């Protein structure tokens, strides 16, 4: 995987549309949202394991 850094004018509608189209194509991923997704997934897994432990222990 390679990292590409883009600088754009957030006040320019055409540049925002182009960036949105690039992200929607699926060929590029926003690194910040990817890291946020990983943190949320890890938190959900931790909570799930913690909540399921008493049920699993009860039937084992």
N, C-alpha and C positions, 0 to 999 in steps of 0.2 A: 504494500500500500504506500502511496505517496501523499504528501501533504502539499496543497496548493493554497496560498494566501491571496485573498482578493481584497483590494481597496476600492471602495466605491462611494459615491455621494448618496447618503441615505435620504436626501431631500429630492433626488432626481427620480421621477416615476419610471422612466425607461430603464434605469439601472436596477431599480427594485424588481421590476417585471422580469428582466433578464436573469437576475439572481434567482428569483422564484422559479423560473422555467428550468434553470440548471438543476436546482434541487429536486424539482418534480420529475425530472427525467430519470432519476434513480442512479445516474452515473456518478453523482457527487453526493456526499453526506456532510452535513454541518457537524463539525467535530464537537462543538459545545453541546449540541443536543444529543450526540452519541454518548458522551461522557455522562450526561444527566440521565439518559436511559439506563446506562450500566449501573449507576448508583441506585436508581429506583428499583431495578431488578434485584440487586443484591439485598436491599432493604426488604423487599417483598419476600424473597426467599428466606431470609433470616426470621421474619415474622411468621411465615408459614411453618417453618421447622419448629419454632418455639411453641406455636399453638397446637401442632399435631403431636408433639412428644407425649403428652399425657394420654392421648387416645391410643397411640401405638403401644405404650408401656402397659396399658390396661389389657390389651388383647395378646400380649406376648408372654 
